[in-house]
Amino acid sequence: MVPISIAINNLMKTYAKYPPRKIQSMTYDGPVEICKYQKFQSVREDLQKEGVNIPIPN
């Protein structure tokens, strides 16, 4: 188990340096969920109070 422990330790260090993330894609991934839309709308409203206007994406 000692050799595998060293390999696992080295692998875990790579996760700290290069954390896993979703694969980014330019393809359609489905409709926007209501909760995500509400969060986006909330951020837009907060930014509008500060004078920043972000239009709703089409």
Secondary structure, DSSP 8 states (H G I E B T S, - for coil): -HHHHHHHHHHHHHHHHS-------SS------HHHHHHHHHHHHHHHHTT-------
